[in-house]
Amino acid sequence: MPQGDKSAYTDKQKRKAEHIEESYEKRGISHEEAEKRAWATVNKQDGGGNKSGSGRANHPKD
């Protein structure tokens, strides 16, 4: 999964990020910076993407 891919996020997390982004833009933050901050906030609150397969692989050691 390339960096910046949002497929690992649930619809609820995507909606949350959109609302946070809008509130940052209302405060005068640029669209690009608002988007970055919104996703950083979602990651901090929810611990990253919540869909299955969104974490790192855990390979057993031999």
C-alpha distances in whole Angstrom, upper triangle without the diagonal:
4,7,9,7,9,9,9,12,16,18,20,18,17,21,22,20,21,25,24,23,26,29,27,28,32,32,32,28,27,24,21,22,23,19,18,21,20,17,18,21,19,17,20,22,19,17,14,12,14,13,13,10,9,10,11,12,16,18,21,24,26
4,6,6,9,10,11,14,17,19,21,19,17,21,22,19,21,24,23,22,25,27,26,26,30,30,30,26,24,22,19,20,21,17,16,19,19,16,17,20,18,17,20,22,20,18,15,14,17,16,16,14,12,13,13,15,19,20,24,26,29
4,6,9,11,11,13,17,19,20,17,16,20,20,17,19,22,21,19,23,24,23,24,27,27,27,23,21,19,16,17,18,15,13,16,16,13,13,17,16,14,17,19,18,16,13,13,16,16,17,15,12,13,13,16,19,21,25,27,30
4,6,9,10,11,15,16,18,14,13,16,17,14,15,18,17,16,19,21,19,20,24,24,24,20,18,16,13,14,15,11,10,13,13,10,12,15,14,12,16,18,17,15,12,12,15,15,17,16,13,14,15,18,22,24,28,30,33
4,6,7,9,12,14,16,13,12,16,16,14,15,19,18,17,20,22,21,22,25,26,26,23,21,18,16,17,17,13,13,16,15,11,14,16,14,13,17,18,17,16,12,10,13,13,14,13,10,13,15,17,21,23,27,29,32
4,5,6,9,10,12,10,8,12,13,11,12,16,16,15,18,20,20,20,23,25,25,22,20,17,15,17,16,12,12,15,13,10,12,14,12,11,15,16,14,14,10,8,11,10,13,13,10,13,15,18,21,24,27,30,33
4,5,8,9,12,11,10,13,15,13,15,18,19,18,21,23,23,24,27,28,28,25,24,21,19,20,20,16,16,18,16,13,16,17,14,14,17,18,15,15,11,8,10,8,10,10,9,12,15,17,20,23,26,29,32
4,7,10,12,10,10,14,14,13,16,18,18,19,22,23,23,25,27,28,29,26,25,22,21,21,20,17,16,18,16,12,14,16,13,12,15,15,12,12,8,5,6,5,8,7,5,9,12,14,17,20,23,26,29
4,7,8,6,7,10,11,10,12,15,15,16,18,20,20,22,24,25,26,24,23,20,19,20,18,15,15,16,13,10,13,13,10,10,13,13,10,11,8,4,6,6,9,11,8,11,15,17,20,23,26,29,32
4,5,5,6,9,10,11,13,15,15,17,19,20,21,23,25,26,28,25,25,22,21,22,20,17,17,18,15,13,15,15,11,12,15,14,11,12,10,7,6,6,10,12,11,14,17,19,22,25,28,31,34
4,5,5,6,9,10,11,12,14,15,17,19,20,21,23,25,26,24,24,21,21,21,19,16,18,18,15,13,16,16,12,14,17,15,13,15,13,10,10,10,13,16,14,17,21,23,26,29,32,35,38
4,5,5,6,9,10,11,12,14,16,17,19,20,21,23,25,23,23,21,21,21,18,16,17,17,13,13,15,14,10,13,15,13,11,14,12,11,10,11,15,17,15,18,22,24,26,30,32,36,39
4,5,5,6,9,10,10,12,14,15,16,18,20,21,23,21,21,18,18,18,16,13,14,14,10,9,12,10,7,9,12,10,8,11,9,8,9,10,14,16,13,16,19,22,24,28,31,34,37
4,5,5,6,9,10,10,12,14,15,17,19,20,21,19,19,16,16,16,14,11,13,13,10,9,12,12,9,11,14,13,12,14,11,10,11,12,16,17,15,17,21,23,26,29,32,35,39
4,5,5,6,9,10,11,13,14,15,17,19,20,19,19,16,17,17,14,12,15,14,11,11,14,13,10,13,15,14,13,16,14,13,14,15,19,20,18,21,24,27,30,33,36,39,42
4,5,5,6,9,10,11,13,14,16,17,19,17,18,16,16,16,13,11,13,12,8,9,12,9,7,11,12,10,11,14,13,12,13,15,19,21,18,20,24,27,29,32,35,38,41
4,5,5,6,9,10,11,12,14,16,17,15,15,13,13,13,10,8,9,9,5,6,9,8,6,9,12,11,11,13,12,12,14,16,19,20,17,19,22,26,28,32,35,37,41
4,5,5,6,9,10,11,12,15,16,14,14,11,12,13,10,8,11,11,7,9,12,11,10,13,15,14,15,17,15,15,17,18,22,23,20,22,25,29,31,35,38,40,44
4,5,5,6,9,10,11,13,15,14,15,13,14,14,10,10,13,12,8,11,13,11,11,14,16,14,15,18,17,17,18,20,24,25,22,25,28,31,33,37,40,42,46
4,5,5,6,9,10,11,13,12,13,11,13,12,8,8,10,8,5,9,10,8,9,12,13,12,14,16,15,16,18,20,24,25,22,24,27,30,32,36,39,41,45
4,5,5,6,9,10,11,9,10,8,9,9,5,5,8,7,5,8,11,10,10,13,15,15,16,18,17,17,20,21,25,26,22,24,27,30,33,36,39,42,45
4,5,5,6,9,10,9,10,9,11,11,8,9,12,11,9,12,14,13,14,17,18,17,19,21,20,20,22,24,28,29,26,28,30,34,36,40,43,45,49
4,5,5,7,9,9,11,11,13,12,8,10,13,11,9,13,14,12,14,17,17,17,19,21,20,22,23,26,29,30,27,29,31,35,37,41,44,46,49
4,5,5,7,6,8,8,10,9,5,8,10,8,8,12,12,11,13,16,16,17,19,21,20,21,24,26,29,30,27,28,30,34,36,40,43,45,48
4,5,5,5,6,6,9,9,6,9,12,11,10,14,15,14,16,19,20,20,22,24,22,23,26,28,31,32,28,30,32,36,39,42,45,47,51
4,5,7,9,10,13,12,10,12,15,13,13,17,18,16,18,21,21,21,24,26,25,26,28,30,34,34,31,33,35,39,41,45,48,50,54
4,6,9,11,13,12,10,13,15,13,13,17,17,16,18,21,21,21,24,25,25,26,29,31,35,35,32,33,35,39,41,45,48,49,53
4,6,9,12,10,9,13,14,13,14,17,18,17,20,22,22,23,25,27,26,28,30,32,36,36,32,34,36,39,42,45,48,50,54
4,7,8,6,6,9,11,10,11,14,15,15,17,19,20,21,23,24,23,25,27,29,33,33,29,30,32,36,38,42,45,46,50
4,6,5,6,9,10,10,12,14,15,16,18,20,21,22,24,25,23,24,27,29,32,32,29,30,32,35,38,41,44,46,50
4,6,5,6,9,10,10,12,14,15,16,18,20,21,22,23,21,22,25,26,29,29,26,28,30,33,36,39,42,44,48
4,5,5,6,9,10,11,13,14,16,17,19,20,21,22,20,20,24,25,28,27,24,26,27,31,33,36,40,41,45
4,5,5,6,8,10,11,12,14,15,16,18,20,20,19,20,23,25,28,28,24,25,27,30,33,36,39,41,44
4,5,5,6,9,10,10,12,14,15,16,18,19,18,19,22,24,27,27,23,25,27,31,33,36,39,41,45
4,5,5,6,9,10,11,12,14,15,16,17,15,16,19,21,24,24,20,22,24,27,30,33,37,39,42
4,5,5,6,9,10,11,12,14,15,15,14,15,18,20,23,23,19,20,22,25,28,31,34,36,40
4,6,5,6,9,10,10,12,14,15,14,16,19,21,24,24,20,21,23,27,29,32,35,37,41
4,5,5,6,9,10,11,12,13,12,14,16,19,22,22,19,20,23,26,29,32,35,37,41
4,5,5,6,8,10,10,11,9,10,13,16,19,19,15,16,19,22,25,28,31,33,37
4,6,5,6,9,10,10,9,11,15,17,20,20,16,16,18,22,24,28,30,32,36
4,5,5,6,8,10,10,12,14,18,21,21,17,18,20,24,26,29,32,34,38
4,5,5,6,8,7,9,11,14,17,18,15,16,18,22,24,27,30,33,36
4,6,5,5,4,7,10,13,16,16,12,13,15,19,21,24,27,29,33
4,6,5,7,11,12,16,18,19,15,15,17,21,22,26,28,30,34
4,6,8,11,12,15,18,19,16,16,19,22,23,27,29,32,35
4,6,8,8,12,14,16,13,13,16,19,21,24,26,29,33
4,7,8,12,13,14,11,10,13,16,17,21,23,26,29
4,6,9,12,12,8,9,11,15,17,20,23,26,29
4,6,8,9,6,8,11,14,17,20,23,26,29
4,6,9,7,8,12,14,16,20,22,26,29
4,6,6,9,12,14,16,19,22,25,28
4,5,8,11,11,13,16,19,22,25
4,6,8,8,11,14,17,20,23
4,7,9,12,15,18,21,24
4,6,9,12,15,18,21
4,6,9,13,15,18
4,6,10,12,15
4,6,9,13
4,6,9
4,6
4
